[in-house]
Amino acid sequence: MADAPAAERTRTNAGPGRLLIAVYLLFAIAATSRAGLQIATKFDEAPVAYLLSALAAVIYIVAAVGLARAGAAGRRIALTCCTVELVGVVGVGAFSLARPDLFPDETVWSGFGSGYGYIPLVLPVLGLLWLWRTRRAPS
């Protein structure tokens, strides 16, 4: 990427960023579908877990939009979402191991995303690394 124009190097929606956006969109669909079904059919069994899945779905959607926008505002949105997502998956993952009674079904972030191949744990790290990689060089 050394010979790519500076504007191209700082765009979050170019190159590998497109794959990252696609994965975020895939997880947005998966998390929204699962949380919607769980909330609609058995909310009373584990409301905390299912609402956390719905929160994860919203974060995935907003992160995808932030990465796709590629401007300064989009970058701030994506940075915030990836940070909240990382804190969420680590916090919920630890909490779900400490209090498994509150997580009778797998959710996106329970068990550190084990039900999704730990991708929910890796995805925000990749997002943060991509945001760091595409940051503007100091003038």
C-alpha positions in Angstrom: 0.0 0.0 0.0 3.0 2.3 0.0 2.3 3.5 -3.5 -1.4 3.9 -3.0 -2.6 7.6 -2.7 -2.9 8.9 0.9 -6.7 9.3 0.5 -7.0 5.7 -0.5 -4.9 4.5 2.4 -7.1 6.3 4.9 -10.5 5.0 3.6 -12.0 2.4 5.9 -14.3 1.1 3.1 -11.5 0.2 0.7 -9.5 -3.0 0.3 -9.8 -5.3 3.3 -12.2 -2.9 4.8 -14.9 -4.2 2.4 -14.5 -7.7 3.8 -14.7 -6.3 7.3 -17.9 -4.4 6.5 -19.3 -7.6 4.9 -18.6 -9.6 8.1 -20.2 -6.9 10.2 -23.3 -6.9 8.0 -23.4 -10.7 8.2 -23.2 -10.6 12.0 -25.8 -7.8 12.1 -28.2 -10.0 10.2 -27.4 -13.1 12.4 -27.6 -11.2 15.7 -30.8 -9.3 14.7 -32.5 -12.5 13.6 -31.5 -14.5 16.7 -32.3 -11.8 19.2 -35.6 -11.0 17.5 -36.6 -14.7 17.6 -35.5 -15.1 21.2 -37.2 -11.9 22.3 -40.4 -12.8 20.5 -40.7 -16.4 21.6 -39.0 -16.8 25.0 -38.1 -13.4 26.4 -39.3 -14.4 29.9 -36.6 -17.2 30.1 -33.6 -14.9 29.8 -34.4 -11.2 29.3 -30.9 -10.0 30.1 -29.2 -12.3 27.6 -31.7 -11.6 24.8 -31.5 -7.9 25.3 -27.7 -8.0 25.2 -28.0 -9.9 21.9 -30.2 -7.2 20.5 -27.7 -4.6 21.7 -24.9 -6.5 19.9 -27.0 -6.5 16.8 -27.4 -2.7 16.9 -23.7 -2.3 17.5 -22.9 -4.5 14.5 -25.3 -2.4 12.3 -23.9 0.9 13.4 -20.3 -0.3 13.1 -20.9 -1.5 9.5 -22.4 1.9 8.6 -19.5 3.8 10.3 -16.9 1.7 8.4 -18.8 2.1 5.1 -19.1 5.9 5.5 -15.3 6.2 5.5 -15.2 9.9 6.6 -14.2 11.4 9.9 -17.7 10.9 11.4 -17.9 7.4 10.1 -14.4 6.7 11.6 -15.5 8.0 15.0 -18.7 6.0 14.9 -16.8 2.8 14.0 -14.2 3.4 16.6 -16.8 3.9 19.3 -18.7 0.8 18.2 -15.6 -1.4 18.0 -14.5 -0.3 21.4 -18.0 -0.9 23.0 -18.2 -4.2 21.2 -14.8 -5.4 22.6 -15.7 -4.3 26.1 -19.1 -5.9 25.7 -17.9 -9.3 24.4 -15.3 -9.5 27.1 -17.6 -8.4 29.8 -20.6 -10.4 28.8 -18.3 -13.4 28.1 -16.9 -13.3 31.6 -20.3 -12.7 33.1 -21.9 -15.5 31.2 -19.3 -17.9 32.6 -19.7 -16.6 36.1 -23.5 -16.6 36.0 -24.6 -19.3 33.4 -28.1 -19.3 34.9 -28.7 -15.9 33.2 -27.7 -17.3 29.8 -29.7 -20.5 29.3 -29.3 -20.1 25.5 -26.2 -19.0 23.6 -26.2 -15.3 22.7 -23.8 -13.5 20.4 -21.4 -12.4 23.2 -22.0 -15.2 25.8 -19.0 -17.4 26.2 -16.9 -14.8 24.4 -18.8 -15.6 21.2 -18.1 -19.3 21.4 -21.4 -20.1 19.6 -20.2 -18.0 16.7 -16.7 -19.5 16.5 -15.3 -16.7 18.7 -15.6 -14.3 15.8 -17.4 -11.8 18.0 -14.3 -11.6 20.1 -11.9 -11.3 17.1 -14.1 -8.9 15.1 -13.7 -5.8 17.2 -10.0 -6.3 17.4 -9.8 -6.5 13.6 -12.0 -3.5 13.4 -9.8 -1.5 15.7 -6.6 -2.6 13.9 -8.2 -1.6 10.6 -9.1 1.8 12.0 -5.5 2.2 13.3 -4.1 1.0 9.9 -6.2 3.5 7.9 -5.6 6.5 10.2 -4.3 9.6 8.7 -0.5 10.1 8.9 0.5 13.0 11.1 1.2 16.1 9.0 
